[in-house]
Structures are given as structure tokens and as C-alpha cells.
Amino acid sequence: MTNPTRSQFDCTPKPAFLLGMRNQDWTAAGALSELVDNSFGPGRGNANLVQITYDITHRTLVVRDDGQGMEAVGRLFQLGNTIGRVAGDIGIYGCGGTYALLWLADKVEVVTMRDELVSSDTVDWQRCMKDNVFPVVSNRWLKATAHNTPANLLETRHGTSITLHLSREKSFSPSTVPGVMRSLSQTYAPAIRLGKELHWHSIKGGELVEKRRLTEPISLPEDPGRKIAFDAVVETGDQALNVHGEIGVVEDLPVERSRIAIGFGPRVVALTRECFGLSNGSEKFLGAGVTGWLQLGEGWQPLLTTTKNAINDRPAWDALMDAVFRRIRPLLVQVQQAQQTIIFQDIALQLEAALNSDSRAHIHIDTALEEERSLEQREERELSEAQGRGARPEEEEPPEPGANGPKDKPPAITRLEIRPLSDAEMEGALCRVDLIREAVTASVNRDHAVIKAAMEARPINRMALNLLVTHELADALRSEPALLKKLFPLRIARQLGDKSETEVRRIVTRLLMDRVRDRNAA
């Protein structure tokens, strides 16, 4: 029943709020990262080493560091209890560690040591939620001894150890460990570059079954021509924000892993490809093989989201992405042109093989379908019989002197080259084909949006690129009857001679594309 005499409503959160936090959508790696943040943070643990030990048998995770120890164990369990802003420390809200303890564990044991003293307590979240109470945590400090302090803390004489008794609701198992380790390696690459160490141990039945020191996943080339050092000031609003890093090219790196890791303090806050283009969309590169890292300087901290996975200021983000793009644009151009050349060389080889193919065309270009089928069947039969006798069919020209039969017949097109050129070099054209005797040179406008879209598709839209070249090739071939005779059976070459130039272009395009399709399907 309401009390009409009360003029104010107390908005202090109720303990049931704990259940809501426990049921948020999260990951084990994300939760563990909050605890590692507390260890590495210069204003908090300021540790050099963090070791995570997973006990498979007892379903526990122990996060231990060699940092300076906590001022009070209770601070870890109190939402909003923050150290404020400290240079190089990513945490400013005082919530992440509490969320992590609540989300991962049913019960948590914390021991911290500093100045030869130790403090510890245990919080049972299940009991708190059952009794509808917030935890009350001890702030008692005792002289550290072997009876009240874990041996590893006594050895280092400072640090914190957190034991999480994993919730049965969380699907944490040995099969999830590799993914968690990969995520932690990626997240704490900035700390690792600064000389910090992050170790993972797995034990089962009291025996150590895995021991690993996590390493930085990004390995840039030594060649200075393949990477760019970045050190700049990004101006946004009335702020001038520092950022530095390295971005380079890694051979055979797939597109999905071609990203830039952006870090603040000890951890990565974003993985992005947006710096491969301008924020207004006027320029954009695929950036396949391009990767690296950027480290944000002081002043960026208040612009980060509470989840530490993005910058919560769109103008500042756009200014950063544009500044990075302008710096690395020469590298992006170099990479794109090299990749375009390789791709077009491959397409040229496939198309050249299709042109030189001895496959028989199966297309009726007259209306007398039955007569065409009969002619085609007779031609194939005669060819088969002639090959069986070692002789050539009537319709084919005799071999050159000294030749030894059909196998020595020169290919219809001896060479095909595709050159990706700039829009200026192409003078605005999309594609151009030049025939010099029996060699074909195709030039393609690499700057055109259609070509870029085909190249950036995954998988690359090779059929669209082949169609572009074959259409222009067909246009060039319509005035080359000698080449048409080498490309196609004499029956079709003769029929093409009775067609208009427009019809010849259309039919030859179809015939060449059928060969390309058949070879790709083979």
C-alpha cells in the first residue's frame, strides 16, 4: 500500500538488480577482459604479469596478478566505485569488474596483498540473490603469512588473486579455451607490446595439462617499404588528440582479417576497416592484406564507450579514420594495384585457355534447327573417325609442312594479356581490346565503380570481368575472319560470315562465354 505522506521516492537499486546484470548477453573472454583490465591498469593493479588458471576438474578460473594490490576488496564488488581518470588506464566507470564477477561465477574468492598485509573475503552470489541482499565485504587487514596468503602472493609480496567458481549456466569448457585465448591475445596486444605478460594455464586432476604465454597476433613485415609508421594529431572540435602506430601489408592475409586494431592503454578498443576509405564515401579501398595497430593517446579516454569496444563520438571517430586513410593511402593504392594485376593475370590465363580450347560449339544460329543438328552431329562423327585414322576431317585445313597431325596445330590465340589501367589512361573507356596478329591485349579501367565492385565481391566476380573482356574481344574479332576460323568450327565460321557485324559480336560473345563457363565448371 502506498504512503501518501512521503514526498520522495528512494531510487537506490534493489538486490534483484543483480539478477538482471547476471543475465546480460556477454562472453567469457569479454568478462575475463574486465578483470585483466583491473590488473594491467596503471591506476589499479599496474601489474607486469597476469596468469589465468583454468581448473577443468573443479570448474574454477583463477586470475592472479603481480600488481600493487587493492586498497579494499570491497571496491571490486561495489558498482560505480571508480578510481576516476588515470593516465593510460582505460577504466573510469567502476562497473566492469563487478559485472564480470557476477556474470561468470556463482561464488567468488578474492585475496589481495600490499605493504606486507593481506585482505580477503568470499561472496556467494547465489545466496545474495536468494536472500535479496547486496554483499557486505570485509575490509580487515592482517599481516601476511603462509596461513592466510596464497604462496604465489607471498612470493611476489604484492598482487591480487581472484578465484571464480564458474556458474553452471555458462558454457565454459576445454573446447572453448582456444577461442578465449585468441580473444585475449588480440585484446591485450597493446599491453604485450609494452612488455606485459599474459599467461594461460589449464590443470586437470591437479596436473598441468597446458601452459601458454599469449603473444601479439599482428606480425608486420620488417621491410620498411611494406609498412607505414603513423604518428599524428587528430583535431576534432576544440581537441587535439594524439595517435601513433604501424600499418603494413601481410602476404596472403584474407580480407576478413585485414583490419586495424585500435588500442587505448593496455587493450584494443576497436577492430576496423573504415580507415581504408574516407568517411564521406568519396574514396574506398578493399585493403586485402593490410593490417596493423594504432594506439590512442591521452584525451581519448572519455570518448570510449562503457563496453570499451568503440569510440562513442562519431565526429572524433570520422576524423581519426580520415587522418589514418590519408596517411596510408599510398600503401592501399600499391596493394590494390598489385592485387588487381595478379587477379587479371589469372583471368587472362583462364580466358586464353578457353580461347585455345578445341571444344566444339553447341549453338544454333540459324532457324533450320534440324538441319543444324544433323550437320553438327555429322561433323563430330567425321572428326572422331578422322582422329581414329590419324587423319584430319575434310573441313579442316591441311597441316603445315613438318607438322605431325592435330596436336601440332598452333592455338587460335597465342597470348592474351589483361592490363588494369587508370581512368585517365583509359580516357574514360571501361574496356579496350587490341589485336596484333594472333595476340590479344585487353585494357580494363581499374578505377571504374563496376570493376571495383566485381573485384571487391567475395568471391571475386570473375564471370562479370570475363564478360566485359569477351564482349570487347568479340567486337574486335568480327572483322578478323581468319581468327574466327581458328576459334570455331568451320560450319559456325561460315555462318558468321553471313551475319551482320552486330550479330557476329553478339554470337561470338555468347560462344566465348560458354567456353569460359564450361572451363570454370570443369
C-alpha positions in Angstrom: 0.0 0.0 0.0 1.4 3.4 -0.9 2.3 6.0 1.7 0.7 9.4 0.6 2.7 11.3 3.3 6.1 10.5 1.7 7.3 13.3 -0.6 10.3 11.5 -2.1 11.0 8.0 -3.6 14.2 6.2 -2.8 15.8 5.1 -6.1 18.6 3.0 -4.6 18.8 -0.2 -6.7 17.3 -3.3 -5.2 19.4 -6.5 -4.9 17.2 -8.0 -7.6 19.2 -5.8 -10.0 22.0 -8.3 -9.6 19.9 -10.9 -11.5 19.5 -8.5 -14.4 23.2 -8.0 -14.7 23.9 -11.7 -14.5 21.6 -12.4 -17.5 23.1 -9.9 -19.8 24.4 -11.0 -23.2 28.2 -11.4 -22.9 31.1 -13.8 -23.5 33.7 -15.4 -21.2 36.5 -13.6 -23.0 34.7 -10.3 -22.5 34.2 -10.9 -18.8 37.7 -12.0 -18.2 39.0 -9.0 -20.1 37.4 -6.7 -17.4 39.4 -8.5 -14.7 42.6 -8.3 -16.8 41.9 -4.5 -17.2 41.9 -4.2 -13.5 45.3 -6.0 -13.2 47.1 -4.1 -16.0 45.5 -0.7 -15.4 48.2 1.8 -14.3 45.8 3.3 -11.7 44.8 0.0 -10.3 46.9 -3.2 -10.3 49.6 -1.8 -12.6 50.8 -5.4 -12.9 53.5 -6.8 -15.3 52.2 -10.4 -15.2 48.7 -11.8 -15.3 48.2 -15.5 -15.1 44.8 -17.2 -15.7 44.5 -20.8 -14.4 41.6 -22.9 -15.5 40.9 -25.9 -13.3 38.9 -28.3 -15.6 38.0 -30.7 -12.8 36.7 -28.2 -10.3 35.4 -25.7 -12.8 37.2 -22.7 -11.5 39.1 -19.8 -13.0 41.9 -18.1 -11.1 43.0 -14.6 -12.2 46.2 -13.7 -10.4 48.5 -10.7 -11.0 51.7 -9.4 -9.5 50.4 -5.9 -9.2 50.4 -3.5 -6.3 47.3 -5.0 -4.7 43.9 -3.5 -3.9 43.1 -0.7 -1.5 40.0 -2.6 -0.4 38.5 -5.9 -1.6 35.0 -4.4 -1.3 35.8 -1.9 -4.2 35.7 -4.8 -6.6 32.1 -5.7 -5.6 30.7 -2.1 -5.4 29.2 -0.8 -8.7 30.5 2.6 -9.6 33.4 2.5 -7.1 36.0 4.0 -9.5 39.5 5.4 -9.3 38.4 8.1 -11.8 40.6 9.0 -14.7 44.2 8.0 -14.6 46.7 8.4 -17.4 46.8 5.3 -19.6 44.1 3.5 -17.6 41.0 2.6 -19.6 38.6 2.1 -16.7 36.7 5.1 -15.4 33.2 3.9 -14.6 33.9 1.3 -11.8 31.5 -1.3 -13.2 33.3 -3.8 -15.5 35.0 -5.9 -12.8 31.8 -6.2 -10.8 29.8 -7.2 -13.9 32.5 -9.9 -14.7 32.4 -11.5 -11.2 28.6 -11.6 -11.3 28.3 -12.9 -14.8 30.9 -15.6 -14.7 30.7 -17.0 -11.2 28.3 -18.4 -8.6 30.9 -17.7 -5.9 34.0 -15.5 -5.8 37.0 -15.6 -3.5 39.4 -12.6 -3.5 42.8 -12.2 -1.8 44.9 -9.1 -2.2 48.3 -8.3 -0.7 50.2 -5.0 -0.3 52.6 -3.4 2.2 53.1 -6.9 3.9 49.4 -7.0 4.7 46.6 -9.2 3.3 42.9 -8.8 3.0 40.4 -11.4 1.7 36.7 -12.4 1.5 34.3 -14.6 -0.3 31.0 -13.5 -1.9 28.3 -16.1 -2.7 26.1 -14.5 -5.4 23.6 -17.3 -5.3 22.9 -16.6 -1.6 22.8 -12.8 -2.2 20.1 -13.2 -4.8 18.2 -15.8 -2.7 18.2 -13.5 0.3 17.7 -10.4 -1.8 20.7 -8.6 -0.3 23.8 -6.9 -1.6 27.1 -8.4 -0.4 28.8 -7.0 2.6 32.6 -7.5 2.2 35.3 -7.5 4.8 37.9 -4.7 5.0 40.0 -6.3 7.6 43.8 -6.4 7.0 46.2 -8.9 8.6 49.9 -9.5 8.5 50.5 -11.8 5.5 51.6 -15.3 6.5 51.7 -18.7 4.9 48.4 -19.5 6.8 46.3 -16.6 5.3 48.0 -15.8 2.0 48.5 -18.0 -1.2 52.1 -18.9 -1.8 52.4 -17.1 -5.1 51.3 -13.8 -3.5 53.7 -14.3 -0.6 56.5 -14.9 -3.1 55.9 -11.7 -5.1 54.9 -9.8 -1.8 52.1 -8.0 -3.6 49.3 -8.7 -6.0 45.7 -10.0 -6.2 44.2 -13.4 -6.7 40.6 -13.9 -7.8 39.0 -17.4 -7.8 35.8 -17.7 -9.7 33.6 -20.8 -9.2 32.1 -20.9 -12.6 28.3 -20.7 -13.0 26.7 -23.8 -14.4 24.7 -21.5 -16.6 27.8 -20.5 -18.5 29.1 -22.9 -21.2 32.8 -22.7 -20.3 34.6 -25.9 -21.2 38.0 -27.1 -22.5 36.7 -26.7 -26.1 36.1 -23.0 -25.5 39.6 -22.3 -24.2 41.3 -21.8 -27.6 38.8 -19.2 -28.6 39.1 -17.4 -25.3 42.9 -17.4 -25.6 42.8 -16.0 -29.1 40.4 -13.2 -28.0 42.6 -12.3 -25.0 45.7 -12.3 -27.2 44.0 -9.9 -29.6 42.5 -7.7 -26.9 45.8 -7.3 -25.0 48.2 -6.8 -27.9 48.9 -3.2 -26.7 49.9 -4.5 -23.2 52.1 -7.2 -24.7 53.8 -4.7 -27.0 54.7 -2.7 -23.8 56.3 -5.8 -22.3 53.4 -7.1 -20.1 52.9 -10.8 -19.9 49.6 -12.7 -20.1 49.8 -16.5 -19.3 47.2 -19.2 -19.5 47.4 -22.5 -17.6 45.0 -25.4 -17.7 45.0 -28.1 -15.0 43.1 -31.3 -14.6 43.1 -33.6 -11.6 45.9 -31.4 -10.1 48.1 -31.9 -13.1 49.2 -29.1 -15.5 47.9 -30.0 -19.0 48.5 -26.7 -20.9 50.8 -23.8 -20.3 51.0 -20.9 -22.8 52.2 -17.4 -22.9 49.9 -15.4 -25.1 51.5 -13.4 -27.9 50.6 -10.5 -30.1 48.6 -11.8 -33.2 49.8 -9.0 -35.5 53.2 -9.6 -37.1 54.1 -6.8 -39.6 56.9 -7.3 -42.2 60.4 -6.0 -41.5 60.7 -4.4 -44.9 60.0 -0.6 -44.4 58.6 -0.4 -47.9 55.8 -2.7 -46.8 54.6 -0.7 -43.8 53.9 2.9 -42.7 54.7 4.4 -39.3 51.9 6.6 -38.0 52.3 9.5 -35.6 49.8 12.3 -35.8 47.5 14.7 -34.1 43.8 14.4 -34.8 41.8 17.6 -34.5 38.2 17.2 -33.6 36.1 20.1 -32.2 38.4 22.0 -29.8 40.5 19.0 -29.1 43.9 17.8 -30.5 44.3 14.1 -29.8 47.5 12.1 -30.4 47.6 8.7 -32.1 50.6 6.6 -33.2 51.1 3.1 -34.7 52.2 0.9 -37.6 50.2 -0.4 -40.6 51.6 -2.7 -43.2 51.0 -5.5 -45.7 50.9 -9.2 -44.7 51.1 -11.6 -47.6 48.1 -14.0 -48.0 46.1 -12.3 -45.2 42.4 -12.9 -46.0 40.1 -9.9 -46.3 38.1 -10.8 -43.2 41.3 -10.5 -41.1 42.6 -7.4 -42.9 41.7 -4.9 -40.1 43.4 -2.3 -38.0 43.4 -2.8 -34.2 42.9 0.5 -32.3 44.0 0.4 -28.7 43.9 2.6 -25.6 46.0 1.8 -22.6 46.6 -2.0 -22.3 43.8 -3.1 -24.6 42.2 -3.0 -28.0 39.0 -1.0 -28.1 38.1 -1.5 -31.8 38.9 -3.5 -34.9 38.1 -1.6 -38.1 38.4 -1.4 -41.8 36.8 2.0 -42.0 40.2 3.7 -42.4 40.5 2.1 -45.8 38.3 4.9 -47.2 37.1 8.4 -46.5 34.2 8.9 -44.1 32.2 10.8 -46.9 32.5 7.7 -49.1 34.3 9.5 -51.9 37.2 7.0 -51.8 37.3 3.4 -50.7 39.8 0.5 -51.0 39.3 -3.1 -50.2 42.6 -3.3 -48.3 43.1 -7.0 -48.5 46.3 -7.9 -46.7 46.5 -4.6 -44.9 46.7 -4.8 -41.1 48.4 -3.1 -38.2 47.7 -1.2 -35.0 47.1 2.3 -33.7 47.5 3.4 -30.1 45.3 6.3 -28.8 46.9 8.9 -26.6 45.6 10.7 -23.6 42.4 12.6 -24.2 40.6 9.7 -26.0 39.6 8.0 -22.7 36.4 9.9 -22.1 35.3 9.3 -25.7 35.3 5.5 -25.2 32.1 3.5 -24.7 31.5 1.9 -21.3 31.9 -1.5 -23.0 35.4 -0.5 -24.2 34.8 -1.7 -27.7 34.2 1.6 -29.6 34.6 5.3 -29.7 31.4 7.0 -28.6 31.9 10.2 -30.6 31.2 10.0 -34.3 32.9 13.2 -35.4 36.1 12.2 -33.5 35.9 8.7 -35.0 35.5 10.0 -38.5 38.4 12.5 -38.1 40.6 9.6 -36.9 39.6 7.3 -39.8 40.2 10.1 -42.3 43.6 11.0 -40.8 44.7 7.4 -41.0 43.4 6.9 -44.5 45.3 9.9 -45.8 48.5 8.6 -44.3 48.2 5.1 -45.6 46.5 5.8 -49.0 49.8 5.2 -50.9 50.0 1.8 -49.3 46.4 1.0 -50.2 46.9 2.1 -53.8 50.1 0.0 -54.1 48.4 -3.1 -52.6 45.2 -2.7 -54.7 47.1 -2.3 -58.0 49.3 -5.3 -57.2 46.3 -7.5 -56.4 44.4 -6.3 -59.5 47.4 -7.2 -61.6 47.5 -10.7 -60.1 43.8 -11.3 -60.4 43.7 -10.1 -64.0 46.7 -12.2 -64.9 44.8 -15.2 -63.6 41.6 -14.2 -65.5 43.7 -13.7 -68.7 45.2 -17.2 -68.3 41.7 -18.8 -67.9 40.3 -16.8 -70.9 43.3 -17.6 -73.0 42.9 -21.3 -72.2 39.2 -21.0 -73.2 40.1 -19.3 -76.5 42.6 -22.0 -77.3 40.2 -24.8 -76.4 39.3 -27.3 -79.0 35.8 -27.7 -77.6 33.0 -27.8 -80.1 30.4 -25.0 -80.0 26.9 -26.1 -79.4 24.7 -23.2 -80.5 22.2 -22.9 -83.4 22.5 -19.6 -85.1 20.1 -20.4 -88.0 16.4 -21.3 -87.8 16.7 -24.6 -89.5 17.3 -26.4 -86.2 17.0 -30.0 -87.5 19.5 -29.3 -90.4 21.9 -27.7 -87.9 21.7 -30.7 -85.5 22.4 -33.0 -88.4 25.4 -31.0 -89.6 26.8 -30.8 -86.1 26.4 -34.5 -85.5 28.0 -35.4 -88.9 30.9 -33.0 -88.2 31.5 -34.5 -84.8 31.3 -38.0 -86.2 33.7 -37.2 -89.0 36.1 -35.6 -86.5 36.0 -38.7 -84.3 36.6 -41.0 -87.3 39.5 -38.9 -88.6 41.2 -38.8 -85.2 40.8 -42.6 -85.1 42.6 -42.9 -88.5 45.2 -40.4 -87.7 43.9 -38.2 -90.5 42.1 -34.8 -90.4 38.5 -34.3 -91.3 37.6 -32.7 -94.7 36.6 -29.4 -93.3 40.0 -28.7 -91.6 42.9 -27.2 -93.4 45.9 -29.4 -94.1 48.7 -29.2 -91.5 51.7 -27.1 -92.1 54.7 -28.9 -93.6 56.6 -30.8 -91.0 53.6 -30.9 -88.6 52.6 -34.2 -87.2 48.8 -34.0 -87.1 46.2 -32.2 -85.0 48.3 -32.0 -81.8 50.8 -29.7 -83.6 48.2 -27.2 -84.7 49.1 -23.8 -83.2 46.5 -22.3 -80.8 44.0 -19.9 -82.1 45.2 -17.1 -79.8 48.8 -17.5 -78.8 48.8 -14.9 -76.0 46.2 -12.9 -74.0 47.2 -10.1 -71.6 44.9 -8.0 -69.4 46.2 -4.7 -68.1 44.4 -2.8 -65.4 44.8 0.9 -66.1 43.6 4.1 -64.5 40.6 6.1 -65.7 42.9 8.7 -67.2 44.9 6.1 -69.1 41.7 4.5 -70.4 40.4 8.0 -71.4 37.1 7.2 -69.8 36.6 3.8 -71.5 35.5 0.8 -69.5 37.4 -1.8 -71.5 39.5 -1.8 -74.7 40.9 -4.8 -76.8 43.7 -4.6 -79.3 44.5 -7.4 -81.7 48.0 -7.7 -83.1 48.2 -10.7 -85.3 47.2 -13.6 -83.0 47.9 -11.8 -79.7 45.2 -10.0 -77.7 45.8 -7.2 -75.3 42.8 -6.1 -73.1 42.9 -2.9 -71.1 40.5 -2.6 -68.2 39.5 0.6 -66.3 40.5 -0.3 -62.7 39.1 2.9 -61.3 35.5 2.4 -62.6 32.9 1.5 -60.0 31.7 -1.6 -61.9 35.3 -3.0 -62.0 35.8 -2.2 -58.3 32.5 -3.9 -57.3 33.5 -7.0 -59.2 36.9 -7.1 -57.7 35.7 -6.4 -54.1 33.0 -9.1 -54.3 33.7 -12.2 -52.3 34.3 -14.4 -54.1 35.6 -12.1 -56.9 33.0 -11.8 -59.6 35.2 -13.3 -62.3 32.3 -14.0 -64.6 31.5 -10.3 -64.8 35.1 -9.5 -65.6 35.2 -12.2 -68.2 32.0 -11.0 -69.8 33.5 -7.5 -70.0 36.6 -8.7 -71.9 34.9 -11.2 -74.1 32.3 -8.6 -75.2 35.1 -6.3 -76.4 37.1 -9.2 -77.8 34.0 -10.3 -79.9 33.7 -6.7 -81.2 37.4 -6.9 -82.3 37.1 -10.4 -83.8 34.1 -9.6 -86.1 36.5 -8.1 -88.6 39.0 -10.9 -88.3 37.6 -13.9 -90.3 40.9 -15.8 -90.2 40.9 -15.8 -86.4 37.2 -16.7 -86.3 38.0 -19.8 -88.4 40.7 -20.8 -85.9 38.5 -20.1 -82.9 35.4 -22.0 -84.1 34.4 -25.0 -86.3 34.2 -24.1 -90.0 30.5 -24.5 -90.0 30.0 -21.8 -87.5 32.7 -19.6 -89.0 30.9 -19.8 -92.4 27.6 -19.0 -90.9 29.1 -16.0 -89.1 30.2 -14.8 -92.5 26.6 -14.3 -93.4 25.7 -12.2 -90.4 25.9 -8.5 -89.7 28.7 -7.2 -87.6 26.3 -6.6 -84.7 25.0 -10.2 -84.9 28.6 -11.5 -85.1 29.6 -9.6 -82.0 26.6 -11.0 -80.1 27.1 -14.6 -81.2 30.8 -14.6 -80.6 30.4 -13.2 -77.1 27.9 -16.0 -76.3 30.3 -18.7 -77.7 33.3 -17.4 -75.8 31.4 -17.0 -72.6 30.1 -20.6 -72.9 33.7 -21.8 -73.2 34.7 -19.8 -70.1 31.8 -21.1 -68.2 32.5 -24.7 -69.2 36.2 -24.5 -68.2 35.3 -23.0 -64.8 32.8 -25.7 -64.2 35.2 -28.5 -65.2 
